Each structure stands twice: as C-alpha cells, then as structure tokens.
Amino acid sequence: MNTQQQNYELISAALQRENILASAAEIQGVFCGMLGGGMPLESQDWIEAIADFVNQGEPLVKEIELQLTELYNETCQQLVETDFALVLCLPDDAAPINERGQALLEWVQGFMLGFGLHQDDLTQCSADVKEALEDFAEIARMDEEMAEGEEFEQALFEVVEYVRVSAMLCFNELGKSPEEQQSQPKTVH
C-alpha cells in the first residue's frame, strides 16, 4: 500500500467520523484542479474552498485540517517533480473495482470543481488541456457498474493513468511552479 492509499483510508475515515460527505479522492481532486487551474502552490485558498465544499463553510476540525494539509503538501510536491510523480489518492488495488471506480469519479468531479474555481478563461488553454477537460466531464458523468475481471481492471487502470497524466498536463501548462512565482516581477500599487 503506497502513501496515497494510506492517506485515502485515513482521511476518508476521519471525514466519515465527522459526518463529512466527501472522500480523500474528491478532496485531492479539488487540490489538483485548483493547482492545475493556476492557484499558486503556497496559497491557502484551498482551506476555505474545502470548508465551503464539504463542511457548509464551517471551519474544519483540526485533525482533518492537519491531514488535508499533509495531503495538499504531498500533492504539491508530486506536481512539481519532473518525473511525473503524481499519485492519485485512491483506494488500494485490492478494494472492489466499483469502489475504486467510484473514487476515481469523485476525484475527477473534485478536479473539475477546483479547476473551475481558478480558471474561467479556457481560451488560453491548449487543445490538449481542452480535450482533457472535455474527457474529464465525460468521466465525471459515468455511472455504470463495473464487473470484476481482467478486462475491467485494465480499463480502469488506463483511465486512472489518463486522469493522472492529464492532471499533470493542466498543472504544467496553467499551474504556477515555485520558479515561475519567483521570476514574476513584483508590482507595487
């Protein structure tokens, strides 16, 4: 079990204890969408956005905020690494395929929400990013049950990989890496 799978289990359990109807996958999707849409890495905007999204605007319980901060920091680190290191926060591969598929749908829905919060001008996006967003919209609408079997496992693996690479594409094109943020001239008003 990798770190993101452990995070998925721990964070989802903590959210459930607090009666918050969101999963770790959905929250990491929001993070990636916000970052891929142009939110600066050091921004703390995600805290308010997540509280609005999952907790009716009420502040998050400290335990959950700490876990989400750790997940956010890990996600940021993975996005800026040059070796395509992003690992989606999804259930373990031993979980039933429908549970993993549902978590992926939640991740994509979260991404679309987060992206929309920080990017409303798609005219500056490349054709590849536009296509990825269209595909994400299609994926987010999927609601078919998946049968157990090698064919469905392979299909889910391929969709997870496509989502992962597409999220990194959005970040690489529209996100703000630390180098970009430092090289931007500071303006005085």
Wavefront OBJ file of the C-alpha trace (Angstrom):
o trace
v 0.000 0.000 0.000
v 1.518 3.342 -1.026
v 1.316 6.595 0.915
v -1.631 7.934 -1.080
v -3.604 4.728 -0.481
v -2.877 5.025 3.246
v -3.915 8.682 3.084
v -7.112 7.671 1.291
v -8.054 5.265 4.070
v -7.057 7.568 6.962
v -8.568 10.757 5.566
v -11.765 9.096 4.365
v -12.236 7.525 7.818
v -11.651 10.886 9.551
v -14.107 12.613 7.211
v -16.682 9.912 7.875
v -16.243 10.276 11.672
v -17.067 13.976 11.297
v -20.076 13.172 9.062
v -18.458 14.920 6.095
v -19.755 13.511 2.841
v -16.567 13.653 0.796
v -13.711 11.277 0.180
v -9.981 11.825 0.186
v -10.062 11.207 -3.573
v -12.533 14.021 -4.128
v -10.534 16.414 -1.959
v -7.234 15.638 -3.685
v -9.068 16.139 -6.973
v -10.106 19.620 -5.797
v -6.482 20.349 -4.846
v -5.186 19.235 -8.244
v -7.907 21.171 -10.046
v -7.154 24.374 -8.144
v -3.417 23.995 -8.724
v -3.900 22.940 -12.341
v -6.142 25.958 -12.821
v -3.446 28.355 -11.689
v -3.658 28.644 -7.897
v -0.163 29.385 -6.528
v 1.364 26.474 -4.606
v 1.783 28.461 -1.384
v -1.822 29.685 -1.450
v -4.042 28.711 1.454
v -7.235 29.312 -0.575
v -7.863 25.595 -0.563
v -8.728 25.598 3.159
v -11.719 27.887 2.701
v -12.753 26.185 -0.548
v -12.717 22.739 1.072
v -14.573 24.022 4.162
v -17.228 25.545 1.880
v -17.421 22.402 -0.208
v -17.540 19.724 2.489
v -18.494 21.492 5.718
v -21.034 24.199 4.762
v -18.423 26.898 5.248
v -17.678 25.918 8.837
v -14.005 25.605 9.785
v -12.612 22.103 9.531
v -11.847 20.125 12.673
v -8.117 20.485 13.467
v -7.379 16.766 12.899
v -8.895 16.911 9.425
v -7.224 20.204 8.557
v -3.850 18.725 9.536
v -4.421 15.589 7.453
v -5.573 17.645 4.479
v -2.593 19.985 4.828
v -0.293 16.974 4.657
v -2.141 15.644 1.597
v -2.004 19.094 -0.023
v 1.741 19.413 0.589
v 2.419 15.907 -0.766
v 0.295 16.644 -3.828
v 2.151 19.927 -4.471
v 5.494 18.156 -4.163
v 4.426 15.460 -6.607
v 3.177 18.002 -9.140
v 6.423 19.977 -9.220
v 8.688 16.935 -9.506
v 9.927 16.419 -13.042
v 9.386 12.665 -13.176
v 5.567 12.654 -13.426
v 5.321 11.648 -9.782
v 1.654 12.467 -9.113
v -0.080 9.581 -7.350
v -3.859 9.809 -7.184
v -5.305 9.366 -3.706
v -7.476 6.324 -4.443
v -8.361 3.085 -2.642
v -5.923 0.193 -2.625
v -5.929 -2.062 -5.698
v -7.350 -4.853 -3.513
v -10.567 -2.852 -2.968
v -13.567 -3.858 -5.096
v -13.399 -2.437 -8.603
v -16.634 -0.463 -8.171
v -15.244 1.241 -5.059
v -12.090 2.208 -6.952
v -14.117 3.345 -9.954
v -16.390 5.465 -7.759
v -13.375 7.051 -6.064
v -11.932 7.926 -9.481
v -15.230 9.571 -10.474
v -15.156 11.564 -7.233
v -11.534 12.568 -7.909
v -12.431 13.817 -11.397
v -15.514 15.676 -10.111
v -13.323 17.310 -7.464
v -10.775 18.264 -10.112
v -13.450 19.906 -12.245
v -14.712 21.873 -9.234
v -11.227 23.023 -8.234
v -10.247 23.881 -11.791
v -13.400 25.952 -12.214
v -12.598 27.919 -9.061
v -9.278 29.095 -10.505
v -9.615 29.033 -14.274
v -12.570 30.532 -16.079
v -10.823 31.509 -19.311
v -10.283 28.408 -21.412
v -9.227 30.483 -24.426
v -5.654 30.465 -23.115
v -5.639 26.674 -22.785
v -4.018 24.399 -25.346
v -6.083 21.978 -27.380
v -4.693 19.152 -25.208
v -5.937 20.761 -21.979
v -9.343 21.495 -23.521
v -9.602 17.882 -24.661
v -8.595 16.613 -21.218
v -11.265 18.786 -19.580
v -13.888 17.512 -22.030
v -12.816 13.949 -21.250
v -12.961 14.679 -17.511
v -16.529 15.954 -17.940
v -17.411 12.669 -19.666
v -15.678 10.597 -16.986
v -17.455 12.535 -14.221
v -20.829 11.592 -15.727
v -20.109 7.859 -15.859
v -22.304 5.824 -13.576
v -22.089 2.286 -14.887
v -21.264 -0.559 -12.551
v -18.033 -2.317 -13.424
v -17.815 -6.081 -13.381
v -14.880 -7.872 -11.818
v -12.427 -9.219 -14.347
v -9.145 -8.542 -16.071
v -10.731 -6.555 -18.910
v -12.385 -4.110 -16.489
v -9.259 -3.912 -14.327
v -7.220 -2.951 -17.389
v -9.819 -0.382 -18.470
v -9.861 1.210 -15.003
v -6.055 1.245 -14.891
v -5.931 3.028 -18.250
v -8.494 5.649 -17.192
v -6.653 6.267 -13.895
v -3.402 6.726 -15.807
v -5.053 9.070 -18.318
v -6.533 11.170 -15.492
v -3.177 11.302 -13.698
v -1.261 12.408 -16.797
v -3.981 14.895 -17.783
v -3.949 16.490 -14.324
v -0.183 16.943 -14.628
v -0.651 18.386 -18.130
v -3.043 21.016 -16.743
v -0.618 21.883 -13.948
v 2.373 22.029 -16.293
v 0.518 24.357 -18.645
v -1.508 26.565 -16.294
v -0.172 25.921 -12.803
v 2.332 28.113 -11.078
v 5.567 26.347 -10.209
v 7.779 27.885 -7.496
v 10.291 29.006 -10.156
v 7.597 30.841 -12.118
v 6.302 32.537 -8.991
v 9.783 33.757 -8.039
v 10.573 35.024 -11.541
v 7.417 37.126 -11.823
v 8.175 40.774 -11.171
v 6.629 42.171 -8.041
v 4.451 45.180 -8.651
v 3.860 47.972 -6.207
v 0.458 49.619 -6.199
l 1 2 3 4 5 6 7 8 9 10 11 12 13 14 15 16 17 18 19 20 21 22 23 24 25 26 27 28 29 30 31 32 33 34 35 36 37 38 39 40 41 42 43 44 45 46 47 48 49 50 51 52 53 54 55 56 57 58 59 60 61 62 63 64 65 66 67 68 69 70 71 72 73 74 75 76 77 78 79 80 81 82 83 84 85 86 87 88 89 90 91 92 93 94 95 96 97 98 99 100 101 102 103 104 105 106 107 108 109 110 111 112 113 114 115 116 117 118 119 120 121 122 123 124 125 126 127 128 129 130 131 132 133 134 135 136 137 138 139 140 141 142 143 144 145 146 147 148 149 150 151 152 153 154 155 156 157 158 159 160 161 162 163 164 165 166 167 168 169 170 171 172 173 174 175 176 177 178 179 180 181 182 183 184 185 186 187 188 189
